[in-house]
């Protein structure tokens, strides 16, 4: 696991990273929407 983390973004299937990025993006979007709505 440590080897994978230390390795650069060369994994053929970085699904975990993608998921995390999507979550962050969703969070930001929700935050913006709330800001606009309020």
Number of C-alpha atoms within 10 A of each C-alpha: 6 6 7 10 8 8 10 8 11 8 9 6 9 10 10 9 11 11 11 11 12 12 12 12 12 12 12 12 12 12 12 12 11 10 9 8 7 6
